[in-house]
Amino acid sequence: MEEINEQQQTPPPVNADIEFVTNASEKIKNEIAKVIVGQDSAIDLMLSALFIGGHILLEGVPGIAKTLTAKMLAKTISVDFSRIQFTPDLMPTDIVGTSVFNLKESEFKFRAGPVFSNIVLIDEINRSPAKTQAALFELMEERQVSVDGITYPMEYPFMVLATQNPIEQEGTYRLPEAQLDRFIFKIVMEYPNLEEEKLILHRFNNDFSAKITNQVNAVVNAADIKRCSEIVEKIFIKDEIINYIANVVHETRNHGDLFLGASPRASLSLLKASKAMAAISGREFVTPDDVRAVSDAVLNHRIIPSPEKEMEGITAQDIIKQIIQKIEVPR
């Protein structure tokens, strides 16, 4: 047993393939940067999720380029893309598909819905009622759809990018915790700073119809994403950092200001995301900074402050910062 632990603690030899991940990341980011100004940390997180097979919830006020960023990411990858606008009257069969009777052949044939794609953008996911949201449960967790007793698997890669507006709550339906937990990240997109705002105005000054989006090209394909995923999986992580991740998540379950803590799925998400961030940064090993870089996006939608703290204006992000500062960082 001791021999096994020693092997686990020994960093692997330098892997030349790490350059493949960093090169793919840079190519994608350079294409997105043709249109999107700033949002660097959000794009890094989106790439991390792509390389580890995770789904993303993008949250931000209207007009902050949530949908546009997701569409530009999809354009950089040579795979199928579909967009679904969630509305209150949307039914599960509208997104998953349904069986249609074929008169010529006198039998029912399954007609696939828009979720049968590689990258699925769901705009305003909280605009549809619970039964439509529930249709995504199996899809997001098991990457398959079951209709009339038949299971239809999704093709690789498969990723759900959902957006929601945190301000306007009229006519919306809160996502159930079980569904929120299926998103590896909730990325809160912020306003651009002053210099970024000026650059946005200059960029679109003579391009009212956003023709610049046509300049974004596909620079990677499904095989490239698969290879990146395999490389990320092999990124080295010390036992001390694994314990650090466990301590952070365990603290959410024992924190006095929290009504609900994070699940083991959150621990695994922190582990995977930390490896992806290390690879994107060109490293073959995980550091505590990688864990801290993804901790807010992994945990902010998985924990719930107590009612008393919510009344005081304490947010999940505030408590995550407290926990990160409290837990001793491994050396």
Sequence and secondary structure as in RCSB ss.txt:
>XXXX:A:sequence
MEEINEQQQTPPPVNADIEFVTNASEKIKNEIAKVIVGQDSAIDLMLSALFIGGHILLEGVPGIAKTLTAKMLAK
TISVDFSRIQFTPDLMPTDIVGTSVFNLKESEFKFRAGPVFSNIVLIDEINRSPAKTQAALFELMEERQVSVDGI
TYPMEYPFMVLATQNPIEQEGTYRLPEAQLDRFIFKIVMEYPNLEEEKLILHRFNNDFSAKITNQVNAVVNAADI
KRCSEIVEKIFIKDEIINYIANVVHETRNHGDLFLGASPRASLSLLKASKAMAAISGREFVTPDDVRAVSDAVLN
HRIIPSPEKEMEGITAQDIIKQIIQKIEVPR
>XXXX:A:secstr
 HHHHHHHHS     TTHHHHHHHHHHHHHHHTTT  S HHHHHHHHHHHHHT  EEEE  TTSSHHHHHHHHHH
TEES EEEEE  TT  HHHHHEEEEEETTTTEEEEEE TT SSEEEEETGGGS HHHHHTHHHHHHHSEEEETTE
EEE  SS EEEEEE SS  TT     HHHHTT SEEEE     HHHHHHHHHHTTT TT GGGGG    EEHHHH
HHHHHHHHT B  HHHHHHHHHHHHHHTS TTEEE   HHHHHHHHHHHHHHHHHTT SB  HHHHHHHHHHHHT
TT EE HHHHHTT  HHHHHHHHHHHS    
